[in-house]
Structure formats: C-alpha cells, structure tokens
C-alpha cells in the first residue's frame, strides 16, 4: 500500500481534498484530523477526490460516513469523486441509510454542492 497523500484546495467555496494512496487505518487518522478541523472551522462543504486512491478500508468508509453526517449538521456535506464502483457498493452496504454521495467527476460534484445550497436557502 502507498502512504496517503493529501492536497487541499478551495474550488467555488468547497474544500477539495485530493487524495492519493491508500486510506487504511494508519492513514485515516491524519485524514480524520483534517476533516474534523475543516468542519470545526466552518468549512463543512468537503469534496474528497479519490481518483488516485488505491484502497479504502471498510472501517474507514464508516468513518467517512460519520464525517458526512457531521458536515451535514453544520449545513455542509462530504461528497466523493472517483471512487471505484466496488468501494461504492461496500459503502452503501455499511451506510445503514446514511449514504455517501458519489460522483464521476469534479464538475458534477461541485454542481451538486451548488444545487444543495439553493435548496437550503
């Protein structure tokens, strides 16, 4: 497995985390700390760009679902781009109704954030 690399940038008011490598138990702690800090600082619209992610553990998927719920509590959301279909299926199985939103590309995901803003206003 490759160590998780995280690059952060802001696009249209959304915090985009470009991830590469594996999201396993050791790597998740740094990702979780970053997500917690962003949400606490009021940057609760977060997009995980997973196009270069080779692996996401099921426990880490559960953790991402928890962060999505936390972001929604702060009028934001956590969405994902570029997640392999098999990983999406596992996420949906463990979600228990609290689904992660998956998109095929960055522009679709950003558009979903904009549409969500209009609904909440």
C-alpha positions in Angstrom: 0.0 0.0 0.0 1.1 3.5 -0.6 1.1 6.2 2.1 -1.8 8.6 1.8 -1.0 12.0 0.3 -3.5 14.9 0.9 -3.5 18.1 -1.1 -6.1 20.7 -0.2 -7.5 23.5 -2.4 -10.7 25.5 -2.5 -12.9 25.5 -5.5 -16.1 27.6 -5.6 -16.3 27.6 -1.8 -15.8 23.8 -1.5 -12.7 22.3 0.2 -11.4 19.8 -2.3 -9.1 17.2 -0.8 -7.1 15.5 -3.5 -6.2 12.1 -2.1 -3.7 9.6 -3.4 -2.6 6.3 -2.0 -4.4 4.0 0.4 -7.0 5.0 3.1 -6.2 2.4 5.6 -6.3 2.6 9.4 -3.0 4.4 9.9 -3.7 6.9 7.1 -7.2 7.6 8.3 -6.1 9.3 11.5 -4.5 12.2 9.5 -7.4 12.4 7.1 -9.9 12.4 10.1 -8.0 15.1 11.9 -8.1 17.3 8.7 -11.8 16.7 8.2 -12.5 17.5 11.9 -10.6 20.7 11.7 -12.2 21.9 8.4 -15.7 21.2 9.8 -14.9 22.9 13.1 -13.6 26.0 11.3 -16.9 26.3 9.3 -15.6 24.8 6.1 -18.1 22.0 6.1 -18.5 21.6 2.3 -15.9 19.0 1.6 -15.2 17.0 -1.6 -12.8 14.0 -1.5 -11.2 13.5 -4.8 -10.4 9.8 -4.7 -9.4 9.2 -8.3 -5.8 8.3 -7.2 -6.9 6.2 -4.2 -6.0 2.6 -4.5 -7.8 1.3 -1.4 -10.3 2.3 1.2 -10.9 0.0 4.2 -14.5 -0.7 5.3 -13.8 0.8 8.8 -12.5 4.0 7.1 -15.7 4.1 4.9 -17.7 4.0 8.1 -15.6 6.9 9.4 -16.2 8.9 6.2 -20.0 8.3 6.6 -19.7 9.7 10.2 -17.9 12.8 8.8 -20.6 13.2 6.2 -23.2 13.3 8.9 -21.2 15.7 10.9 -20.7 18.0 7.9 -24.5 17.9 7.2 -25.1 19.0 10.9 -23.1 22.1 10.0 -25.1 22.8 6.8 -22.4 21.3 4.6 -21.8 17.9 3.2 -19.0 15.4 2.3 -19.1 14.1 -1.2 -16.7 11.8 -3.1 -15.3 11.8 -6.7 -13.6 8.9 -8.5 -14.4 6.1 -6.1 -14.4 2.6 -7.6 -17.8 1.1 -8.0 -16.9 -1.9 -5.8 -15.9 0.5 -3.0 -19.2 2.5 -3.5 -21.1 -0.8 -3.1 -19.4 -1.6 0.2 -20.1 2.0 1.4 -23.7 1.6 0.6 -23.9 -1.7 2.4 -22.4 -0.3 5.6 -24.2 3.0 5.4 -27.5 1.9 7.0 -29.4 4.7 5.2 -26.9 7.5 5.7 -25.4 7.4 2.2 -22.2 9.0 0.9 -22.8 10.8 -2.3 -20.5 9.6 -5.2 -19.8 11.5 -8.4 -17.9 10.5 -11.5 -16.1 13.9 -11.9 -15.3 17.1 -10.1 -17.6 19.3 -12.1 -20.7 17.1 -11.3 -19.8 17.1 -7.6 -19.3 20.9 -7.5 -22.7 21.3 -9.3 -24.3 19.1 -6.6 -22.9 21.4 -3.9 -24.3 24.4 -5.7 -27.7 22.8 -6.1 -27.7 21.8 -2.4 -27.0 25.5 -1.4 -30.1 26.6 -3.4 -32.3 24.0 -1.6 -31.1 25.1 1.9 -31.5 28.8 1.2 
